[in-house]
């Protein structure tokens, strides 16, 4: 059974603040908030790793230019 908490919204100008009970503490500093019908949904924003973001990208269809074209091979360079 879900436990309910009754809290008062704090109104300061155009901003409403919702005190969150310590039992419902969110461990992140950013959240996603959206409304579904008459419900307000608050979810922690989980940062994706770079690998997770890259895995969502579509493969590139174009060829990359050969930037080494016309350069000497490394073995042929004298210092």
C-alpha positions as semicolon CSV with decimal commas, in nm:
position;residue;x (nm);y (nm);z (nm)
1;X;0,000;0,000;0,000
2;X;0,131;0,345;-0,092
3;X;0,177;0,591;0,189
4;X;0,025;0,934;0,132
5;X;0,171;1,263;0,249
6;X;-0,031;1,582;0,268
7;X;0,181;1,893;0,216
8;X;0,099;2,259;0,156
9;X;0,218;2,431;-0,157
10;X;0,416;2,748;-0,090
11;X;0,326;3,034;-0,325
12;X;0,587;3,307;-0,386
13;X;0,481;3,533;-0,670
14;X;0,443;3,314;-0,981
15;X;0,644;3,029;-0,827
16;X;0,497;2,736;-0,637
17;X;0,723;2,530;-0,412
18;X;0,640;2,179;-0,298
19;X;0,813;2,060;0,020
20;X;0,904;1,694;-0,023
21;X;0,893;1,479;0,292
22;X;1,229;1,325;0,387
23;X;1,084;0,976;0,334
24;X;1,046;1,062;-0,035
25;X;1,389;1,222;-0,074
26;X;1,516;1,236;-0,433
27;X;1,890;1,174;-0,464
28;X;1,944;1,401;-0,764
29;X;1,942;1,779;-0,795
30;X;1,737;1,781;-1,118
31;X;1,395;1,636;-1,190
32;X;1,157;1,598;-1,482
33;X;0,806;1,724;-1,408
34;X;0,501;1,664;-1,624
35;X;0,127;1,650;-1,591
36;X;-0,098;1,355;-1,674
37;X;-0,464;1,449;-1,653
38;X;-0,502;1,593;-1,302
39;X;-0,179;1,434;-1,167
40;X;0,158;1,604;-1,135
41;X;0,441;1,356;-1,196
42;X;0,792;1,426;-1,060
43;X;1,075;1,193;-1,165
44;X;1,449;1,211;-1,097
45;X;1,651;1,316;-1,401
46;X;1,902;1,042;-1,462
47;X;2,199;1,160;-1,663
48;X;2,285;0,925;-1,947
49;X;2,642;0,818;-2,001
50;X;2,814;0,915;-2,323
51;X;2,791;0,554;-2,443
52;X;2,414;0,551;-2,383
53;X;2,372;0,872;-2,584
54;X;2,596;0,750;-2,867
55;X;2,405;0,420;-2,887
56;X;2,087;0,611;-2,977
57;X;2,244;0,784;-3,280
58;X;2,180;0,663;-3,634
59;X;2,485;0,544;-3,832
60;X;2,643;0,802;-4,062
61;X;2,588;0,739;-4,433
62;X;2,865;0,965;-4,561
63;X;3,233;0,882;-4,605
64;X;3,486;1,075;-4,404
65;X;3,753;1,259;-4,601
66;X;4,103;1,110;-4,598
67;X;4,289;1,389;-4,417
68;X;4,620;1,202;-4,449
69;X;4,603;1,196;-4,829
70;X;4,928;1,326;-4,980
71;X;5,127;1,302;-4,655
72;X;5,440;1,092;-4,621
73;X;5,409;0,767;-4,423
74;X;5,534;0,809;-4,066
75;X;5,827;0,573;-4,133
76;X;5,956;0,809;-4,407
77;X;5,968;1,122;-4,186
78;X;6,316;1,220;-4,063
79;X;6,368;1,445;-3,765
